Amino acid sequence: MDRINIKELKDWIAPYLTVNGNHIATDQSLKETNYLKYFVDLTLPNIFQKYAIILHSFWIYDLPKDNIKERNHKPSDVLSAELEDEENYFPISLTHFYKSKNIEFDLQKTVREYVERDYHFQQMNNEIYPGEGVLDENHIASVCENVIETYGNQEIEIYYIFLATKDWKEDLMYRGKISGLVEFIKNEETNLTPSLIYCSEKKWAINSDYDLPFSIIGGEEEFISKLIKDNPLEVYNIE
């Protein structure tokens, strides 16, 4: 990936860089009628045939049952934790996490709960909740595989808002082939995954806003349908 000037961010996607700040007006009534569609309108332009939500994973540490206990949080705390022993955590889908808590999983309802932090259970000391602005590496790998299978080794552009970088000093933007994306996201200059990933041909785009525990992807019907089929517990169609 080659570093490029942030002014090269394409006009068609620039207004959707963050869910806060200057962006196009959205239909606020969708918050009550179709919560997921509201976030589609907030994060991506209405130019794609199909849209889907990519749910970020929970992370679980395999502690002995007797050592698992509730975390202590103040009401204002964000329910997340530092990965002090990162290599010993394993990802679990939101669907499976809810099943482990014996709570019914409902996509619209569950996404609302996580955005609004209206949780129905206490975080345990071996659990890390889905990261905001952190698209799982395996999900990025699946996107890359599907793009290459559908379109070939496309040229892409990726944009990191400064809050997704390690030093929080400036936005960063890069251009390169999608085959190099998985390795590039380990770049020392960055902290979260890219805020925007999109192909130069406007075939698809992903928004991983730093305020959201999920990513929204839009693209052509065949591509998005294949991605959903390959990731049935993490990627869901948005009507």
N, C-alpha and C positions, 0 to 999 in steps of 0.2 A: 504494500500500500504506500502511495506517495502522498505526502502532506500537500494540501492545496489551500488557497485562500478561502476563508469562510464566506466571502462575498460571492463565491461560486455556488452557494446553496441555491437550488432551483426554485424559481418563483412559485411553482405549483404546489410545493410542499413547505416552503418557508413559513407560512402563517400557522403551521401546526407543530412548530418546534417544541413548545411547552403548553401544558394545559392552563397555566397561569400567565398573565401578561397580555400582550397584544395578539389576538387571534380573531378569526371571523366569529360573528354572532352565531350561537347555537340555540336550538329550540329547547328551552328549559322545561317544557312540559314533558319531554321525553324521560326526564328523571323519574316520573311516575308511571309512564305508560310503557316505556321500553328502555330500561336503564343501560343495556349494552349498546343499543343504537345511539344513545346520547354520547357515549364515549367514542363511537366510530366517528360521529360528526365532529367531535372535539379534537380528535387526533389525526384524522386522515381526510384528504379531499374526496369528494363524491365523484370519482372518475373510474372506479374499479367495478368489475362485474360481481365480485364476491368479497365478503369480509369475514374475519374470524378473530377470536380472542385466544391468545396463548397464555395460559395460566402459569405463573411462576411457581416453582416447587417450594414445599416445606423442606426443612433439613432436620434429620433426626440423628441423635447420638445414641449408640447402642449401649446404654447403661444397664447394669443389673436392676431388676424391677424394684428391689428394696431401696435403691439409691435415687429413684425418680421422685421428685417432689415439685410443688408449685414454685414458680418464680415469684419473687416479691417485686411489685411494681407500684409506683405512685400512679394515681389516676391519669396524670398528664403524660406518662411515659409511653413511648412508641414500643409496641410489643415486638422487639427484635433483639438480637444479641450479637456480640462480636464472635467471629469464628476463631476462638483461641486455639482450637485443635482441629483445624479445618479438614484435614485428611481423614479424620475419623467420623465425619458426618456423611450421611447418604441421603439422596433426594427422595422425596415421596410426593406423589401427585396430590393436589388438593382433594380430589375425589377419594383417594385412599385415606387421606388424613381424616376426612369427615367420617368415613366408615369406621376408622379406629376409635373415634369418639362416640360412635353410635348415634350420629346426627345425620338426618336426611340431607343429601346434597341436592340443592336447587341452584342452577347456574346464576340466574338473575339475582336471586335473593342472596346467595353467597358472595357474589362480587360486590353487591351493595354493602354487605356487612364489612368486608375488608377495606373498602374505600372509606367508609364512615367509621371504621374501627368499632363496630357494634358486635363484639365477639360474644359467643355464648359459652365459652369455656376459658379456663385459666391456662396460660402458657406454662408448660412444665420445663424443668431445668435441662432437659435433653432435646428441646425443640427450638428451632429457629424459624420464624414465620417468613413467608415469601418476601423476597427483597424488592424494594421499589426501585425501578429503573435497572433491574438486573435480570436480563433474559438468560435463561439457563444455557450453558454451553452445548448440551445435547440438543436443545431446541434450535440453536443457531446452526448446528451441524446438520440437522434434519432439513432446515430451510435451504442450506447450501446444496445438499444432495438433490433436493427436489428441483431447485433452480437449474442446476447443471443438467439433470435428466430431462427437464422440460425445454430449456432455452440454450443450453450450452454454458460455457464459462464466461458469463456476462461481466461487463464492466459495471461496477457499483460505486456509489458514493456513500460514505458514512460520516455522521456528524455527532460530535460529543459536545453537549452544552457544558459550560465550565464546571458545573456541579458534578458532572460525571468524570472529571479528571482528578488526578491525585493532588495537585496543588491549588485547584480552584481559582486559577488566575485568568484563564481565557478559554474561549471555545476552540475546538480543534476539528479539522475536517480533512478527510483523506479520500483518495480515489484509487481503485485497483480492481483486480479480478476477484470474483467471488470465491474462487478456489483457495485464496489466501486468507479468507476472513477468520476462520476458526483459530488459526495461529496468531493472527494479528490482535485479537481481542485480549491476548495476554500481555500486550504492550505495557511497558512500565509507566508510560505517560498517562495512562488512564486508570480509573477506579471502577466505575460501573461499565456496563456494556453500552454500545452506541445509542444515543437518543433517537437517531434516525438511521435507517438503512434502506436504500432504495436503488433500483436499477436506473441507469441513465435513459433507458427506453420507455420508462413509465409503465412497465408491465406489472410491477408490484412494489410495495413499500411496507416497512415496519416502523411503528412508533413505540419506543420503550421509555415513556416519560418518567423522570426521576421521582414523581409524586405518586406513581401507580404501581401496584403489585402484580401487574399483568402487562402484556403487550398486545397491540392491535395490528393486524396485518391485512392488507387489501391486495387484490390481484385478479388475474384472469381465473375464470371458473375452474378450468382443468387443474391449474396449479394449486389453488387453495383447497379444492376437494381432495387432491392427492395428499396434501399436507395434513388435513384433518384425518384421513383414513390411516395415515402412518402414525398418528399421535392421538389415538382415540380418547385418552384420559386427560390430555393437556391442551388440545386445540379443539375449539368448538365453533361451529358456524354461528354467525350473527344474522338474524333475519332483518 
